[in-house]
Amino acid sequence: MDTHRFFEVATELFEVLGVSSMVLGFVFAFFLAVRTWRKSGDGARAFKTLRESLGGAILLGLELLVAADIVKTVTSTPSLTDAAVLGVIVLIRTVLSLSIEIEIEGVAPWRKALVTGPQVLAHAARTSADPDRTPDR
Protein backbone atom coordinates (compact mmCIF):
# COMPACT_ATOMS: atom_id res chain seq x y z
CA MET A 1 0.00 0.00 0.00
CA ASP A 2 1.51 3.34 -0.98
CA THR A 3 1.51 6.28 1.41
CA HIS A 4 -0.99 8.31 -0.60
CA ARG A 5 -3.59 5.55 -0.40
CA PHE A 6 -2.81 5.01 3.30
CA PHE A 7 -3.57 8.66 4.09
CA GLU A 8 -6.77 8.54 2.02
CA VAL A 9 -7.92 5.54 4.05
CA ALA A 10 -6.88 7.25 7.31
CA THR A 11 -8.87 10.36 6.36
CA GLU A 12 -11.94 8.30 5.49
CA LEU A 13 -11.59 6.39 8.75
CA PHE A 14 -11.50 9.63 10.77
CA GLU A 15 -14.57 10.89 8.90
CA VAL A 16 -16.49 7.64 9.49
CA LEU A 17 -15.47 7.64 13.17
CA GLY A 18 -16.55 11.27 13.55
CA VAL A 19 -20.00 10.74 12.06
CA SER A 20 -20.40 7.37 13.81
CA SER A 21 -19.56 8.88 17.18
CA MET A 22 -22.32 11.44 16.69
CA VAL A 23 -24.89 8.85 15.62
CA LEU A 24 -23.97 6.34 18.34
CA GLY A 25 -23.70 9.22 20.80
CA PHE A 26 -27.30 10.17 20.04
CA VAL A 27 -28.46 6.61 20.72
CA PHE A 28 -26.40 6.51 23.92
CA ALA A 29 -27.69 9.95 25.01
CA PHE A 30 -31.29 8.90 24.41
CA PHE A 31 -30.74 5.69 26.40
CA LEU A 32 -29.21 7.65 29.29
CA ALA A 33 -32.07 10.15 29.29
CA VAL A 34 -34.69 7.39 29.38
CA ARG A 35 -32.81 5.64 32.18
CA THR A 36 -32.55 8.88 34.16
CA TRP A 37 -36.25 9.59 33.68
CA ARG A 38 -37.23 6.06 34.79
CA LYS A 39 -35.04 6.12 37.90
CA SER A 40 -35.74 9.67 39.03
CA GLY A 41 -39.11 10.44 37.44
CA ASP A 42 -37.73 13.92 36.79
CA GLY A 43 -38.19 15.00 33.18
CA ALA A 44 -36.03 18.10 33.59
CA ARG A 45 -33.13 16.01 34.85
CA ALA A 46 -33.59 13.53 31.99
CA PHE A 47 -33.56 16.40 29.49
CA LYS A 48 -30.38 17.80 31.05
CA THR A 49 -28.78 14.35 30.78
CA LEU A 50 -29.83 14.17 27.12
CA ARG A 51 -28.38 17.61 26.39
CA GLU A 52 -25.10 16.94 28.17
CA SER A 53 -24.47 13.53 26.66
CA LEU A 54 -25.56 14.50 23.14
CA GLY A 55 -23.41 17.63 23.34
CA GLY A 56 -20.44 15.49 24.39
CA ALA A 57 -20.99 13.15 21.44
CA ILE A 58 -21.15 16.09 19.04
CA LEU A 59 -17.95 17.56 20.51
CA LEU A 60 -16.16 14.24 20.07
CA GLY A 61 -17.42 13.92 16.50
CA LEU A 62 -16.29 17.45 15.65
CA GLU A 63 -12.82 16.75 17.02
CA LEU A 64 -12.53 13.64 14.84
CA LEU A 65 -13.77 15.50 11.76
CA VAL A 66 -11.20 18.25 12.33
CA ALA A 67 -8.52 15.55 12.53
CA ALA A 68 -9.74 14.18 9.19
CA ASP A 69 -9.53 17.63 7.60
CA ILE A 70 -6.02 18.16 8.93
CA VAL A 71 -4.79 14.81 7.60
CA LYS A 72 -6.46 15.48 4.26
CA THR A 73 -4.90 18.93 3.92
CA VAL A 74 -1.42 17.97 5.12
CA THR A 75 -1.19 14.99 2.79
CA SER A 76 -2.58 16.69 -0.32
CA THR A 77 -0.61 18.77 -2.78
CA PRO A 78 0.19 21.95 -0.86
CA SER A 79 -1.66 25.03 -2.02
CA LEU A 80 -2.74 28.29 -0.49
CA THR A 81 -6.37 27.49 -1.30
CA ASP A 82 -6.24 24.18 0.62
CA ALA A 83 -4.67 25.91 3.62
CA ALA A 84 -7.34 28.64 3.56
CA VAL A 85 -10.13 26.07 3.30
CA LEU A 86 -8.67 24.13 6.24
CA GLY A 87 -8.41 27.34 8.26
CA VAL A 88 -12.06 28.21 7.62
CA ILE A 89 -13.21 24.66 8.43
CA VAL A 90 -11.24 24.58 11.68
CA LEU A 91 -12.51 28.06 12.61
CA ILE A 92 -16.15 27.10 12.00
CA ARG A 93 -15.82 23.84 13.92
CA THR A 94 -14.01 25.59 16.77
CA VAL A 95 -16.81 28.14 17.08
CA LEU A 96 -19.36 25.30 17.02
CA SER A 97 -17.43 23.40 19.69
CA LEU A 98 -17.21 26.46 21.92
CA SER A 99 -20.90 27.22 21.45
CA ILE A 100 -21.89 23.65 22.30
CA GLU A 101 -19.60 23.60 25.31
CA ILE A 102 -21.04 26.87 26.63
CA GLU A 103 -24.56 25.51 26.07
CA ILE A 104 -23.78 22.31 27.98
CA GLU A 105 -21.78 23.83 30.83
CA GLY A 106 -23.55 27.16 31.10
CA VAL A 107 -20.18 28.90 31.42
CA ALA A 108 -17.44 29.90 29.01
CA PRO A 109 -14.56 27.39 28.87
CA TRP A 110 -11.96 29.96 29.87
CA ARG A 111 -13.89 30.47 33.11
CA LYS A 112 -13.83 26.79 33.88
CA ALA A 113 -11.42 23.93 33.20
CA LEU A 114 -11.84 22.57 29.68
CA VAL A 115 -13.92 19.43 29.44
CA THR A 116 -13.55 17.03 26.52
CA GLY A 117 -16.38 15.24 24.73
CA PRO A 118 -15.60 11.86 26.35
CA GLN A 119 -15.54 13.49 29.81
CA VAL A 120 -18.99 14.96 29.22
CA LEU A 121 -20.29 11.53 28.13
CA ALA A 122 -18.76 9.83 31.17
CA HIS A 123 -20.30 12.41 33.52
CA ALA A 124 -23.72 11.96 31.91
CA ALA A 125 -23.42 8.17 32.26
CA ARG A 126 -22.47 8.45 35.96
CA THR A 127 -25.32 10.87 36.64
CA SER A 128 -27.91 8.72 34.85
CA ALA A 129 -26.79 5.59 36.70
CA ASP A 130 -27.30 7.23 40.10
CA PRO A 131 -30.06 9.87 40.00
CA ASP A 132 -29.44 10.80 43.65
CA ARG A 133 -25.83 11.71 42.89
CA THR A 134 -25.04 15.38 43.25
CA PRO A 135 -23.34 16.95 40.24
CA ASP A 136 -19.57 17.05 40.69
CA ARG A 137 -19.00 19.83 38.23
Salt bridges, closest charged atoms under 4 A:
GLU8 OE2 - HIS4 NE2 2.79
GLU8 OE1 - ARG5 NH1 3.15
GLU15 OE2 - LYS72 NZ 3.00
GLU52 OE2 - LYS48 NZ 3.73
GLU52 OE1 - HIS123 ND1 3.39
GLU52 OE1 - ARG137 NH2 3.58
ASP69 OD2 - ARG93 NH1 2.41
GLU103 OE2 - ARG51 NH2 2.80
GLU105 OE1 - LYS112 NZ 3.04
GLU105 OE2 - ARG137 NH1 2.17
ASP136 OD1 - HIS123 NE2 3.13
ASP136 OD2 - ARG126 NH2 3.84
ASP136 OD2 - ARG133 NH2 3.37
